[in-house]
Amino acid sequence: MDISIRIEALVPAADYFGVPSDKASYDALTWNDPRQKPTWGEIKSAGAAEKALLDSLAARKMLADTDRDMARGVEELIDALKAKGAIADADLPASLRDKISQRKAERAKLR
């Protein structure tokens, strides 16, 4: 049981001071949040909320990784289609064309 994650799941961005590792340290927290501090029973019962929060964080990371990979894949696909003469820069929406140019310029700085 990760008490900090359960607090976050029950009271998002709660303002408190201390490191809760068990009931005694949870009871000793300095609770600065205007919202009510969850009871120890609520913390113990928040297993589903803890799992949902962890699943949500994992999904966000996976989507961010996928978005990054997809963006690079789209660039590579567009480059391949341009090399075959299937499309030209003028065929692309201006916003996409600008974004690809920005990404290539930023990647060039990494070399």
Protein Blocks (a to p, Z undefined) as FASTA:
>chain_A
ZZklmmmmmmghiacedjdfbfklmmmpccfbfbdcddfklmmmmmmmmmmmmmmmmmmm
mmmmmmmmmmmmmmmmmmmmmmnopacfklpcfklmmmmmmmmmmmmmmZZ
